Amino acid sequence: MAWTPDREALRDRVAVVAGATRGAGRGIAAALGEAGATVVCTGRSSATGVGTIRSDYDRAETIEETAELVTRLGGVGIAMQVDHLESDQVRRLADRVRDDHGHIDVLVNDIWGAEVLKGRPQEWNTPIWQHDLDRGLRILRLAIDTHLITSHHLLPLLIERPGGLLVEVTDGTTAFNADRYRISAFYDLAKVAVNRLAFSQGHELADHGAAAVAITPGWLRSEMMLDNFGVTEDNWRDALEPGLVEGYPSAPDGFDSSESPRYVGRAVAALAADPDRARWNQHSVTSADLAREYGFTDIDGSRPDSWATHR
């Protein structure tokens, strides 16, 4: 029997997904919505907000689109334009969430924004002394400072009542990253640091009855990834056939085990709905790990695991 989401699993729960404009953040917000949650979707790209706050990507996706998707799937989506590098903006976000909802049940730190800065594959493995320093430091600011600022202002709302869940979204588990160099010294540090943030914040949250977990998706079919191969979520497998999508490269080996952003979203939703979620505190896991544990599937009914070959 095909798996289907429980539309009431997170009804009346309040979540904030920081970095919900696109990619994993949008997938997480959507999955929380399909479980009935109220989801505050934050990010820089807004259709109606202050135009001077722009994503480094300068793409068309907006937080309003994500909020509308949340509502369409059965939750309550709320869009709030926030630059998570700006402490005053995040503080105002916290004030508004406190005024409107009183607390947070789930906080997702998915802010990233450095996909372009990390460079194309041919630029990877550039030594730190040859790497553009400003780009490298910008990667760290977007990947680490944003998470620290967000947690500083929003975690007081998460510990208002026992049972809160903080999710740190990264690339690669603690175990995977421990003995593997990841793209550049800057990228490597960023992704290792986010895993460690889940560990350290989990230590601090435990006494308040809350938990922190680091989750990594596998090869993610984000909007940008699909654009790279000239496909959409509906026909992404066409990218596996050399020459089938005219004008675009075919996807390399491993893309057949890629996952939609909703998959990691369903991992977060499953954790949030688990009454015993504290058992995951300070852990570093993949979306596939949690799919095996909780039994959910990706939107096509599969359970992909692009990390499987590295076990």
Secondary structure by P-SEA (a helix, b strand, c coil): ccccccccccccbbbbbcccccaaaaaaaaaaaaacccccccccccccccccccccccccccaaaaaaaaaaacbbbbbbbbccccaaaaaaaaaaaaaccccccbbbccccccccccccccccccccccccaaaaaaaaaaccaaaaaaaaccccccccccbbbbbbbbccccccccccccccaaaaaaaaaaaaaaaaaaaaaccccbbbbbbbbcccccaaaaaaacccccccccccccccccccccccccccccccaaaaaaaaaaaaacccccccccccccaaaaaaacccccccccccccccccc
